[in-house]
């Protein structure tokens, strides 16, 4: 099941995104969307979870949670990608 994570800190890395989701199950792929001009995160990314029930757990646990960044704690949104 493919998920989208929104409102990620701009200094978040693809490794940090993968690590965040791996605590809730196996991931098949992880892709942080990067601005081509600046090389910085655009603040969102996609994660594909191996099993649907793990993806639903990740949504339940991570949606509305806060992640640390250099600028503070950001409240992220996680939902199924269309």
C-alpha positions as CSV (number, residue, x, y, z in Angstrom):
1,X,0.0,0.0,0.0
2,X,1.4,3.4,-1.0
3,X,1.3,6.2,1.5
4,X,2.1,9.9,1.3
5,X,3.7,11.8,4.2
6,X,3.1,15.5,4.2
7,X,4.4,18.5,6.1
8,X,7.8,16.9,6.6
9,X,10.6,19.2,7.8
10,X,12.6,20.7,4.9
11,X,15.8,19.2,6.4
12,X,14.3,15.7,6.5
13,X,16.2,13.0,4.6
14,X,15.1,10.0,2.7
15,X,16.8,7.8,5.3
16,X,15.0,9.6,8.1
17,X,11.7,9.0,6.3
18,X,12.4,5.3,5.8
19,X,13.5,4.9,9.5
20,X,10.3,6.6,10.6
21,X,8.1,4.1,8.7
22,X,10.2,1.0,9.3
23,X,9.2,1.1,13.0
24,X,5.7,0.1,11.8
25,X,6.6,-2.6,9.3
26,X,8.5,-3.5,6.2
27,X,8.8,-0.9,3.4
28,X,9.1,-1.7,-0.3
29,X,10.2,1.7,-1.3
30,X,10.7,5.2,0.0
31,X,10.9,8.4,-2.0
32,X,11.4,11.9,-0.6
33,X,10.4,14.6,-3.1
34,X,13.4,16.9,-3.7
35,X,13.4,20.4,-5.3
36,X,15.7,20.2,-8.3
37,X,16.9,23.8,-8.0
38,X,17.8,23.8,-4.3
39,X,18.3,20.1,-3.6
40,X,16.2,20.5,-0.4
41,X,13.1,18.5,0.4
42,X,9.8,19.8,-0.8
43,X,8.2,18.7,2.5
44,X,6.6,15.5,1.4
45,X,7.4,12.0,0.3
46,X,6.0,8.6,-0.6
47,X,6.4,5.3,1.2
48,X,5.2,1.9,0.0
49,X,4.6,-0.6,2.8
50,X,4.8,-4.3,2.1
51,X,1.6,-5.3,3.9
52,X,-1.7,-3.4,4.0
53,X,-2.2,-3.9,7.8
54,X,1.3,-2.4,8.4
55,X,0.4,0.6,6.3
56,X,-2.8,1.1,8.2
57,X,-0.8,0.9,11.5
58,X,1.7,3.5,10.2
59,X,-1.1,5.8,9.3
60,X,-2.8,5.4,12.7
61,X,0.5,5.9,14.6
62,X,2.2,8.6,12.5
63,X,-0.7,10.9,11.3
64,X,-0.6,13.9,13.5
65,X,2.6,12.9,15.2
66,X,5.5,15.3,15.6
67,X,9.0,14.8,14.2
68,X,12.2,16.6,15.2
69,X,13.9,19.0,12.8
70,X,16.5,21.7,13.1
71,X,13.7,24.3,13.2
72,X,11.6,22.5,15.9
73,X,9.0,19.8,15.9
74,X,6.8,19.5,12.9
75,X,3.3,17.9,13.0
76,X,3.1,15.5,10.0
77,X,0.2,14.1,8.0
78,X,0.1,10.6,6.7
79,X,-2.5,9.1,4.5
80,X,-3.0,6.6,1.6
81,X,-1.7,7.9,-1.7
82,X,-4.3,7.9,-4.5
